[in-house]
Amino acid sequence: MKVLWSEQAKDEVRHISDYILKEFGKKSRQNFMQEIRHAATLLETSPNIGPIEQLLENAPVLYRSIVVNRLSKIVYYIHNDIVEIVALWDTRQEPNLLKNNILTKQ
């Protein structure tokens, strides 16, 4: 399947990546980006690998999520032959804020 990133998800990756670079250095940023690429590759070959995202189970589309690392996860849905990544969630944030952010942007 083809994996597409929403603008929101791209912005979140950039924001988190810049923060990691500033606070923890280049190597940590490289590791983070490698984890992101690995997760996206998994979604290309096994799009149903992520469980249904319970916070979004009443949404108009079936959202799933895949853990990238202990602090973040990718939220996505499948439409036809496309995996649409809609968000990179920082799991330390308030879940309902993140839920509202996704639902209002879709």
C-alpha positions in Angstrom: 0.0 0.0 0.0 1.0 3.6 -0.4 1.5 5.7 2.7 0.6 9.3 2.7 1.3 11.8 5.4 -1.2 14.6 6.1 0.2 18.1 6.5 -0.7 18.0 10.2 1.3 14.8 10.7 4.3 16.2 8.7 4.2 19.3 10.9 4.1 17.2 14.1 7.1 15.1 12.9 9.1 18.3 12.2 8.1 19.9 15.5 9.1 16.8 17.6 12.3 16.2 15.5 13.4 19.8 16.0 12.7 19.6 19.7 14.8 16.3 20.0 17.6 17.9 18.1 17.6 21.0 20.3 17.3 19.1 23.6 19.1 15.8 22.9 21.3 16.2 19.9 21.8 14.9 16.4 22.1 11.2 17.2 18.8 11.2 19.1 17.1 13.0 16.2 18.5 10.4 13.8 17.2 7.6 15.9 13.8 9.2 16.1 13.6 9.6 12.4 14.7 6.0 11.8 11.9 4.9 14.1 9.4 6.9 12.1 10.6 5.5 8.8 10.5 2.0 10.2 6.9 2.4 11.4 5.8 3.8 8.0 7.5 0.9 6.2 5.6 -1.5 8.4 2.3 0.2 7.4 3.2 -0.2 3.7 3.4 -3.9 4.0 1.0 -4.6 6.9 -1.5 -1.7 7.2 -3.7 -3.5 9.7 -0.9 -4.1 12.1 -2.0 -1.3 14.4 -5.0 -1.8 16.7 -8.1 0.3 16.4 -7.5 3.6 18.2 -10.0 3.4 21.1 -10.1 7.2 21.6 -11.4 7.6 18.1 -13.6 4.5 17.8 -16.7 6.7 17.3 -15.2 8.7 14.4 -16.6 8.5 10.9 -13.5 6.5 9.7 -11.7 3.6 11.4 -8.5 5.0 12.9 -5.7 2.7 13.9 -2.4 3.5 15.7 1.1 2.1 15.8 3.6 2.8 18.5 6.8 4.4 17.2 8.5 4.5 20.6 7.6 4.9 24.2 6.7 8.6 23.7 4.9 8.7 20.4 2.6 6.8 18.1 1.3 7.2 14.5 -2.5 7.5 14.0 -3.8 6.5 10.6 -6.7 5.2 8.6 -6.9 3.0 5.5 -8.9 4.2 2.4 -8.8 2.0 -0.7 -5.1 1.2 -1.2 -3.8 4.2 0.8 -2.7 4.5 4.4 -3.3 8.0 5.4 -1.2 9.1 8.4 -3.1 11.8 10.2 -1.1 12.5 13.3 2.0 11.7 15.3 0.8 11.7 18.9 3.1 12.7 21.7 1.7 10.2 24.2 2.5 12.5 27.1 -0.2 14.9 26.0 -3.8 15.0 27.1 -5.6 12.3 25.0 -8.9 14.3 24.6 -7.0 17.3 23.2 -5.3 15.1 20.7 -8.6 13.4 19.8 -10.3 16.8 19.2 -7.3 18.0 17.1 -7.7 15.0 14.8 -11.4 15.1 14.5 -11.6 18.9 13.8 -8.9 18.6 11.0 -10.6 15.8 9.1 
